[in-house]
Amino acid sequence: MHVSFRLLLPFVLFAATLLSISFPDIAGSETLNCLECHNDIGKEQFVHSPFGAGECASCHQPQTGKRHPDDKGAVTPVEVGAKLCYMCHESLSGKKYVHAPVASGDCIACHNPHASSNAKLLKISGAPLCLTCHEDKFRHKFGHGPVEAGNCLVCHDPHQSDNRKLLKLGGAELCFSCHDRKGMTGKSVHAPVAKGDCVACHAPHGSNFRKLLRNNFPEPFYMSYDAENFSLCFGCHNRDIAADQRTDTNTNFRDGDRNLHYLHVNKPDRGRSCKTCHDPHAADQPKLIKKRIPGFGRWEIPINYEKNATGGTCTVGCHKPRSYDRSKAGDE
């Protein structure tokens, strides 16, 4: 079948444009057909717009008096470093904290300037890109979901932020962008929660302890007493709070000098965990005291705690009502 060359001419010229991106050779009358030599770039899925449009001269410029490719430096970037990128792209270095490559103008530390197999022209996809510079400290028994998925950008901005560590949001607001804030308010709120300091207790990347806790805190409600079981709590609270049967300094939960923390916690078999009575985040009663705790089957043990200036009264389903008074010994 005979096809007129005149009909094919537009397609031939279009293909030639894609294969021979050119600009004048300043030293002579020839043109520089970039892809005749640089034919190993631009074959990936994602292509930088100027390159895809055949506009090499948007970023590269020939130098007067030099012939490419014979003379070194015959073709140079139009601008140096990030200044070249900012000719088209908005500056990403104006906030309080700036990612080191961005601050130094080294955009191509992360991005390929011509084409890439990865979105955003990234050299590598996901966490492996970050780990080309950052030390891999993120292998733990319990990993944070985004870290396990290799998605650092759930929490961190890759360019700049007004928050430390390039975090997208400050404090607990970042956590609440995924986690439910329900249960974080009440009559009494744990100090780190009130300050929005979730990472005081939880490791944001991963931990060898459940719930991403920074230190040991066992799951059971009842256990033999060992101070190491409460290493997380004792990072802030007095380690001797339940150590002595009698004290007038280690705890305010005492009847005279009778240590009621010792009474509840320091047992060889069924010592109570801190969380048996206390909620680690917030509660509708003073001292982070829960309203209910697991009992038997579906039944939950109720707790009604009333605080006063020198002690309080506890009415619970596990023993008869008891009052305590730090200023003097009360009835047992």
C-alpha positions in Angstrom: 0.0 0.0 0.0 1.3 3.4 -1.0 1.2 6.2 1.7 2.0 9.8 0.7 5.1 11.1 2.3 3.3 14.5 2.8 0.8 12.7 5.1 3.7 11.2 7.1 5.7 14.4 7.3 4.1 15.8 10.5 4.6 12.6 12.4 8.3 12.4 11.2 8.9 15.9 12.5 7.2 15.2 15.8 9.4 12.1 16.3 12.5 14.1 15.4 11.6 16.7 18.0 11.4 14.0 20.7 14.7 12.4 19.7 16.7 15.5 19.0 16.2 18.2 21.5 18.4 21.1 20.4 19.6 24.6 20.9 22.2 26.6 18.9 25.9 25.8 19.2 27.2 29.3 20.2 30.7 28.5 18.6 29.3 27.6 15.2 26.3 27.2 13.0 25.5 23.6 14.0 22.8 22.5 16.4 23.2 20.2 19.4 21.0 17.2 19.2 21.1 16.2 22.9 19.4 12.8 22.7 21.7 11.6 19.9 24.4 11.2 22.6 22.3 11.4 25.8 20.1 8.5 24.8 20.2 6.7 28.2 18.0 9.2 30.1 14.3 9.9 30.1 13.0 6.3 29.6 11.4 6.0 33.0 7.6 6.5 33.8 7.8 9.9 35.4 9.5 12.6 33.3 10.5 16.2 34.3 8.3 18.5 32.4 11.0 20.6 30.6 12.8 17.4 29.6 9.5 15.8 28.4 8.8 18.9 26.3 12.3 18.8 24.7 13.3 22.1 26.5 16.8 21.2 27.6 17.6 24.9 27.3 15.3 25.7 30.2 17.9 24.3 32.5 21.1 24.0 30.4 22.9 26.8 28.5 25.8 26.7 26.1 28.8 28.8 26.9 30.2 31.4 24.4 33.4 30.4 22.7 33.2 26.7 23.6 32.1 23.8 21.5 30.1 20.9 23.0 31.1 18.1 23.5 34.7 18.9 22.7 35.3 21.6 25.3 34.7 20.9 29.0 32.1 23.3 30.4 30.6 24.1 27.0 27.2 23.4 28.5 26.3 24.4 32.1 23.2 24.8 34.2 21.4 28.1 33.9 21.6 28.6 37.6 23.5 26.8 40.4 21.9 24.3 42.8 18.4 25.0 44.0 18.3 28.4 42.3 17.9 26.5 39.1 14.9 24.6 40.5 13.4 27.7 42.0 13.2 29.3 38.5 10.0 27.2 38.2 9.3 25.6 41.6 8.3 27.5 44.7 11.0 27.8 47.3 10.7 25.2 50.1 13.2 26.6 52.6 11.4 29.4 54.3 10.2 27.7 57.5 12.0 27.3 60.8 13.3 23.8 60.2 14.6 22.9 56.7 15.8 19.4 55.6 19.6 19.5 55.1 19.6 18.8 51.4 17.1 21.5 50.8 19.0 24.0 53.0 22.2 23.3 51.0 20.4 23.6 47.7 21.0 19.9 46.9 17.6 19.0 45.4 19.2 16.2 43.4 20.2 14.4 46.6 16.6 13.1 46.5 15.2 13.9 43.0 16.4 12.9 39.6 16.3 16.0 37.4 15.3 14.2 34.2 13.1 11.2 34.8 12.5 8.5 37.4 10.5 5.3 37.9 9.2 6.9 41.1 6.6 9.6 41.6 7.9 13.1 42.3 11.0 12.1 40.4 12.4 10.6 43.6 15.6 8.5 43.1 14.3 5.7 45.3 10.8 5.2 46.6 9.7 5.3 50.3 11.9 4.8 53.4 14.9 3.4 51.4 15.5 6.9 50.1 15.6 8.3 53.6 17.9 5.5 54.7 20.5 6.5 52.1 21.4 9.3 54.6 19.7 8.5 57.8 20.8 5.7 60.0 18.5 2.7 60.2 17.4 2.7 63.8 13.9 1.5 63.1 14.0 -2.3 63.5 12.0 -3.2 66.6 9.8 -5.9 67.9 6.9 -3.6 67.7 6.9 -1.1 64.9 4.8 2.0 64.3 2.5 1.5 61.4 3.9 4.2 59.0 7.4 3.0 59.8 6.6 -0.6 59.1 5.0 0.5 55.8 8.1 2.6 54.9 6.0 5.7 54.7 8.1 8.4 56.6 6.0 11.1 55.0 2.9 10.3 57.1 4.6 12.2 60.0 7.6 14.1 58.4 7.7 16.8 55.7 10.5 16.1 53.3 11.4 19.7 52.7 10.6 22.1 55.6 8.4 22.5 58.7 7.8 24.9 61.6 8.0 21.9 63.9 11.1 20.0 65.2 12.2 16.9 63.4 10.4 18.2 60.3 7.1 16.9 61.8 4.0 17.9 59.9 2.2 18.9 63.1 3.3 19.7 66.6 3.0 17.5 69.6 -0.1 15.4 70.1 -1.9 17.0 67.2 0.3 14.9 64.9 -0.7 11.7 66.7 -4.3 12.7 66.6 -4.2 13.0 62.9 -4.4 9.2 62.9 -5.2 8.1 66.5 -8.5 8.8 68.2 -8.3 11.5 70.9 -11.2 10.0 72.7 -10.1 9.1 76.3 -7.5 11.9 76.4 -9.6 14.3 78.4 -11.2 14.2 81.9 -11.2 15.5 85.4 -7.6 14.4 85.7 -5.2 14.2 82.8 -1.7 12.5 82.9 0.8 15.3 82.7 2.5 14.2 79.5 -0.9 13.9 77.8 -1.9 17.4 79.1 1.3 18.8 77.5 0.8 16.9 74.3 3.9 15.0 74.9 2.9 11.5 73.7 6.6 10.6 73.1 7.3 10.8 76.8 5.9 7.3 77.1 5.7 6.1 73.5 8.5 5.7 71.0 7.4 7.2 67.7 9.2 4.8 65.4 9.2 1.5 67.3 9.9 -0.3 70.5 10.8 -3.7 71.9 7.9 -3.1 74.3 4.2 -3.4 73.5 2.2 -0.3 72.7 5.4 1.3 71.5 6.2 2.0 75.2 9.6 3.4 75.9 10.2 1.0 78.7 8.7 -2.1 80.3 5.1 -2.2 81.5 3.5 -5.6 81.6 0.0 -6.4 80.3 -1.4 -8.4 83.3 -3.4 -6.7 86.0 -2.0 -9.0 88.7 1.6 -10.1 89.1 4.4 -10.6 91.6 5.9 -7.3 92.6 9.1 -6.3 90.9 10.1 -2.7 90.4 11.4 -3.5 87.0 7.8 -4.3 85.9 7.1 -0.6 86.3 10.2 0.8 84.7 8.1 3.0 82.4 6.3 4.7 85.3 9.4 4.9 87.4 11.1 7.0 84.7 9.1 9.9 86.2 7.5 8.6 89.4 9.2 7.7 92.7 10.7 4.2 92.3 10.3 3.6 96.0 6.6 4.4 96.0 5.6 0.8 96.9 8.9 -0.4 98.4 8.2 0.1 102.1 5.3 -1.0 104.2 5.7 2.2 106.3 6.6 5.6 105.0 5.7 9.3 105.5 7.5 10.5 102.4 7.4 8.1 99.4 3.7 8.4 98.7 0.6 10.4 99.6 -1.6 7.3 99.3 -1.1 6.4 102.9 -3.1 6.1 106.1 -0.8 7.8 108.6 2.5 6.1 107.7 0.8 2.9 106.4 1.8 2.8 102.7 -1.4 1.9 100.7 0.6 1.6 97.5 2.6 -1.1 99.2 -0.6 -2.8 100.3 -2.0 -3.0 96.8 1.1 -3.5 94.7 3.8 -5.2 96.7 2.6 -8.8 96.9 4.3 -12.0 96.0 1.5 -13.3 93.8 -1.5 -11.0 93.1 0.1 -7.6 93.3 -1.9 -5.0 91.4 -0.5 -3.3 88.3 -0.6 0.5 88.2 -3.3 0.4 85.5 -5.6 -1.7 87.7 -6.7 1.6 89.3 -5.1 4.3 87.2 -5.7 5.2 83.5 -2.5 6.2 81.8 -4.1 9.0 79.8 -7.1 10.6 81.6 -10.0 9.8 83.9 -13.2 11.3 85.1 -12.0 11.0 88.8 -9.0 12.6 90.6 -5.6 10.9 90.5 -6.4 9.3 87.1 -8.6 6.8 89.0 -10.8 4.7 86.6 -14.6 4.4 87.0 -14.5 0.7 86.2 -12.0 -2.1 85.8 -12.4 -5.6 84.3 -13.9 -8.0 86.8 -15.3 -11.5 86.2 -16.9 -12.3 82.9 -18.9 -9.4 81.7 -19.0 -7.8 85.1 -16.9 -4.7 85.6 -15.7 -3.7 89.1 -16.9 -0.2 89.9 -14.6 2.3 91.6 -15.9 5.5 93.2 -13.1 7.7 94.6 -13.6 10.9 96.6 -10.5 13.0 97.3 -10.1 15.4 100.2 -7.4 17.6 101.5 -5.5 14.9 103.5 -6.7 11.7 101.9 -9.8 10.2 100.4 -12.4 7.5 100.4 -12.6 4.6 98.0 -15.9 2.7 97.4 -15.2 -0.3 95.1 -16.6 -3.6 94.2 -13.5 -5.5 95.4 -13.6 -4.5 99.1 -15.8 -2.5 101.5 -15.5 1.3 101.5 -12.2 2.5 102.9 -11.0 5.9 103.9 -7.4 7.1 104.4 -5.9 10.1 106.1 -2.3 11.1 105.7 -2.4 13.3 108.8 -3.3 10.4 111.2 -3.8 6.7 111.2 -7.3 5.8 110.1 -9.5 2.8 110.8 -8.4 -0.4 108.9 
